[in-house]
């Protein structure tokens, strides 16, 4: 499994209990187990939720599933 797929799976897992849709960055951070400190790691790559929040824009919301969040973040983060 590559880094992108590994990080994607970790994001999906972190949002397993989240209520969707998620309509704002604040709602997204609140849905994560450790808020903005939630961290996904794969090899030498580390992605904190606070870092991911910097690549998202208002146009990315609302998110309707954990998979949609994960796909958007890994694509915008350039993983």
Secondary structure, 3 states (H helix, E strand, C coil): CCHHHHHHHHHHHHCCCCCCCECCHHHHHHHCCCHHHCEEEECCEEEEHHHHHHHCCHHHCCECCHHHHHHHHHHHCCC
